[in-house]
């Protein structure tokens, strides 16, 4: 048990020490990157589709502040691999994983600084390979959440639920919605049973030069506490190449339109570096 705690602490310290290096690497990558061809705007557009037939590995950094009335802040690096599998002539199974590495100060009363690995979210979408006659792309499947790997950085329970996504792409525009609902399936959390709904409407516009302008919300409603958490994200992304490796660099701001008492407030930031692995 003590060995596990030491391991969790070392993960948190490593993330805290290397958080700046991660962001510097992302910025340095922009300097090394070259332009993409015009037809690669289609590749950039695929990234606006959460269930496209494209292997991608986003490294997404979020900064939030304003906890506990203004003093607390939080840094989250989400590692989010997306892997599609062909399971039949007409259907794909898309795996989407979110592994959060968290460093926070003054977020929980009396806790001080806390670093480590939060709860992992694993989603699976069963999706037709071809859109409907009306151009609708959709997928549905199970979602699983794990207990946080570091105490104090989230739920202590396993969760299980359903997730779904639907979107339409017309010319440069992508408009869609992703959502899920997760119930706790164990009974060992100090905060009691969990029942959370996640709602993510999204809109993006991709130019012929593979620049994508996007806006979304990532709202969560906690049915147990009857609280909303609603960040609004506005981003600009550019598809580039590092040698032969296509990557997308994203930067933007987020604003907390609503949150629970002592939750984040005001403005935050989002940066991301996404590695793409197109077929062929």
Secondary structure by P-SEA (a helix, b strand, c coil): caaaaaaaaaaaaaaaaaaaaaaaaaaaaaaabbbbcccaaaaaaaaacccccbbbbbbbbbbbcccccccbbbbbbbbbbbbbbbccccbbbbbbbbbbbcccccccccccccccccbbbbbbbbccccccccccccccbbbbbbccccccccccbbbbbccccccccccccccccccbbbbbccccccccbbbbbbbbbbcccccccccccccccbbbbcccccbbbbbbbbbbbbbbbcccbbbbbbbbcccccccccccccccccccbbbbbbccc
